[in-house]
Amino acid sequence: MFRKTLILTVILLTMVCNLQAAQINSSWVGGYGDWGVASNWNPAVVPDNSTDTYVVTIDGSSETAYVQIYDSFTMDSLASYGNVEIKNSEIYPGLTVLNGLTNYGELLLCVQIGGDVHNTSGSYLKMEEHTNIYGDLINDPDATIEFRLIDIDVEGDGDGGKITNNGLIKCFSDGGPGEVATFENNGQIQLYYGSANSEIFDNNTPGKIIGWGHLTGDQLYNDGVIEASAGHLLLGFSSVTNTGSMKVNSGADMFVMYVGFSTSDVNNQGEIEINAGGSLVCDANLANQPNSVTMLKGGTLTAIKISQKAGAIFEGQGDISGNLDIEPNGLIRLTGPVNIFGDVQIDPNATLEISDGTTLIKGHCTCDNGTIHLIGGWLIPQGGLTNNNCNIIWEPGLYNNIADFNLDGKVDMQDFASFAETWLWQASWY
């Protein structure tokens, strides 16, 4: 009898609790006002989960909604429409949104958020004060997120956080997202001296990052496009794998260096393009893997060591700084004036081809059973040349007379004297 009475009591208590608890749809009606004032809401109850829970809507479609946060509030979900500003007025107050905040309009968000933040297609999300998002950040196609002056920490829900960008992210004046475990970019990121930080940064095939500023973290995987434009772009990662395109525009610089204590090796399996007046500086080794393409279009390429694998393409003119190793069966084609500030190693069956210009090697050149192919071009190994069964091929070029060695427009004895001075004596061929 006692047990039946106890069971009946539990059932009745459960029914009473269920009758008391409700999910309330709460709408902002306050215009400019305080979240914590009941008269700013319909129904006139401050949305803050306790016995009841709240689904909150803030609609600034007809009139901009200015919502001030002076405390901490919890709700089931929050949807923003039209022009809305949500700002905190204390140091640590914030909103905990259990099922996430979804923006359908133009939202200025300057308050700590617990839960995911979802910026839907056609919407615009601005973040102008430092805050934390204890959830993930999702930006849909045709949606825009703007970071200005400050960094936003995307902490996640105990997992470090994730940013998924399928739209457009703009980062101004050191503004940008950070402290995130994974950044997956399938859209476009525009940097105007902006920044982003992520342990793992995946710039996928449709993704494009362009501008100047800072990208930092642990590992960078680029299968899309990273383009330095109008300034200095720092890629501060412990490792960089490029299967897409890394491009440096004229007047811009791209620096690849780890901000920690180790160097940042670059594994190039895609394309690198360096235009005139631009530079790519790798504070580490650069390995050009088979089927990769490196185009030097009058710019400067710098690395501790550049390894050219068989099947990789390396062409163009400009300056190369660092030791250059053309591995067995590898090929590098240089055209026009080129300066190499370092040593050059030409391995067995590897080829260094020079066309219609002079290549100056400031360091030492070693050719071990490889080939130096000169097509109307000249090689000056200023630091000397070690000839270990090197195959040297001379043939006329398309634009220059190969006999005009000193490039004075005349073929005379001065050309022979210049050839003898450079090749026979200073270069120590024999």
Residue, then its C-alpha position, 0 to 999 in steps of 0.5 A: m500500500f505504501r509503495k502504491t501511494l509513493i508511486l502515485t505521489v511521484i506521478l502527481l508531482t511530475m504532472v504538476c511540474n509539467l503543468q508549471a513549466a512552459q516554453i514561452n515565445s518572447s518578442w522584443v518590443g523595447g526599441y532602445g532598452d534594457w534586456g532585464v526590464a519586463s516591459n521591453w518584452n511581449p509577454a512582459v516577462v524578462p526571458d531567463n530560463s528557470t521554471d519556464t524556458y524562452v524562445v526569443t525573437i528580436d525584430g528590428s525590421s521596422e525600427t532598429a532594436y538596441v538591446q543593453i545587457y547588464d546581467s547574464f541571461t539564459m534562453d533556449s534560442l535567439a533569432s535576430y531580424g532587421n537592424v539589431e544591436i546587442k551590447n553588454s554594459e558590464i565586464y562579464p555579462g552575457l547571453t547563454v543560448l542553448n540552441g544557438l543564436t541565428n541572425y537573419g538581418e543586420l546584427l551588431l553583436c558585442v556581448q558574450i555568447g554561450g552557444d553557436v552563432h549562425n549567420t544565415s544567407g543574406s545576413y550581415l553580422k558585425m563584431e566590434e568589441h572583444t567577446n567570447i563565443y562559447g560555441d561554434l560560428i557558422n557563416d552561410p553562403d551570401a552572408t557576411i561577418e565583419f570583425r573590426l579592431i578586436d579579436i573574437d575568441v571562438e571557444g566552442d563547447g569544451d571542444g575548442g570551437k569551430i568556424t565554418n565560413n561559406g560566405l564572406i568574412k572581412c577583418f579590419s585593423d587587427g580584427g578577426p576571429g581567434e582561439v579556435a580549434t578548427f577554421e574551415n573556409n569554403g568562402q572568401i576571407q578579406l584581410y585589411y590588416g586583419s587577422a585570424n587564429s586557428e590550431i587547424f586552418d583548412n582553406n578548402t578548394p573554393g576558399k580564397i584568402i586575400g589581403w594583408g594581415h596575419l593568419t596564425g596557428d599550428q597547421l595550415y592546409n591550403d587547397g584553395v587560394i591564398e593571395a598577398s595583396a597591398g601589403h604584408l601577409l604573415l602565415g604563422f604556422s608550424s607547418v604549411t601544406n599547399t595543394g592549391s595556390m599561393k600568390v604574391n601580387s606586385g608590391a606585396d609580401m608573403f611571410v611563412m614563419y612560425v611565431g613559436f620556436s620551430t621553423s615552418d616548413v612548406n610542402n608545396q604540392g600546388e602552385i606558387e606565383i611571385n610577381a614583380g615587386g613581390s616576395l615570398v619569404c619562408d623562414a624554413n625549407l621549401a619542398n617543391q613536390p612532383n606536379s607542383v608549379t613555381m612561377l617566378k615572375g620578376g619577384t623574390l623567393t626566399a627559403i633556407k633550402i629549396s628542394q626541387k623534386a623530379g616532375a616539379i615545374f620551376e620557371g621564370q626570372g627574379d631573385i632566389s635567396g637560399n640554397l637550391d637543390i635540384e634533386p635527381n631528374g629535377l628541372i629548373r628553367l630560368t629566363g632573363p636576369v636571375n640572382i641566386f644568393g646561396d649555393v646550388q646543387i645539381d644532382p644526377n640527371a638533374t638540369l639547370e636551364i638558363s635562357d636569354g639572360t645571365t644567372l649569377i650564383k653568389g654561392h658555390c655551384t656543384c654539378d654531380n652528373g647533372t646538366i647545365h643547359l644554356i640557351g642563349g644564356w650565361l651562368i656565372p658561378q661567382g663562388g666557384l663551380t665543382n664539375n663532377n662529370c657535368n654535361i654542359i650544353w650551349e646553343p643559341g637563344l631566341y632573343n640574344n646572340i650567344a657570342d655577345f657574352n658581355l651584352d654590349g650589342k657587339v661581337d668582338m674580342q671583348d666577348f672572348a675576354s669576358f668569357a675567359e675571365t668568368w668561366l675559365w679562371q674565376a669559376s675554376w672549371y678545370 
